[in-house]
Amino acid sequence: MDWSEFQRKIQINNDISDELPSITILERMEVSEFEAVIYNPVICIILQGSKETSIGDQRFHLTSGDMLVVSHDMPVTSKITEASAERPYLALIFSLDLSTIRSLYEQVGEAINETSSAQALSKSTATPDLMDALSRYLECQGNAPDIHVLGPGIRREIHYRLLMSPIGASLRNLLSVDSHASRISKAIIRIRSGYQDTLASTELAQIAGMSPSSFHAHFKSITGTTPLRYQKDLRMIKARELLALGQQSVTAIGYDVGYESAAQFSREYSRKFGVPPSHDLPKGAPAMV
């Protein structure tokens, strides 16, 4: 599909995400500071402007035409680096449904082998057949019968096209519930649900059905970070959310996200964001108790 035509379709119909399930259109008029966020499994296609995204030692510079595929829940830092009122940053985000991915196993699973080098975040350009499927899905906007009747089939096709594309290795690895990617996904669920807890690596390895050394190696290979750093990043993201609310002191928030020492919390927050936690409290909110 013609890329400029796809961009035009989005820019004319930038309220698409109000109607179409799984689609979000993100528009920003100015560059941003680094933000800590959690990416759920998605496709993110940059339509205009540019952005930097990183986790652990991985860093991606994304510009118009680039696509980021996220296969696991990932705590990342991101920054919009090119945007203006005249030429805003514009991105299409398609939420992936892992149950839909796995439902394709009967049709394609036996023809696919696990790719050991695949990572949870990967960058590429969208293939023409994937862009064509996305375009047909966008064309359903404004037509409720098409959204309800054709939409589910096109969404499934989008998953299939992505799964079979060169960038789909991380998703192909999730087809089997016994793959390393699926096992690491189970550990990630545990970390996310208990990010405040003290989690032993042996417990996480047991959940993943691996030895501790194998678990650590595969976790780092797939996510680009370590289990401990992953958990710390989750804590920092939650802490920043709580600080923005201005309803608790820095000390109380540090305890809430799992730190027994206010000093340690402040050190790690400053290391992560470059400012102490009190800096991110709304004006007038209590800094300490």
Helices and strands as residue ranges (DSSP letters): H 3-12, G 16-18, E 23-28, E 35-39, E 42-48, E 50-55, E 58-63, E 66-70, E 74-82, E 89-95, H 98-103, H 105-108, G 109-111, E 121-125, H 128-138, H 144-149, H 151-164, G 166-168, H 169-172, H 180-193, H 201-208, H 212-223, H 227-245, H 250-256, H 262-273, G 277-280
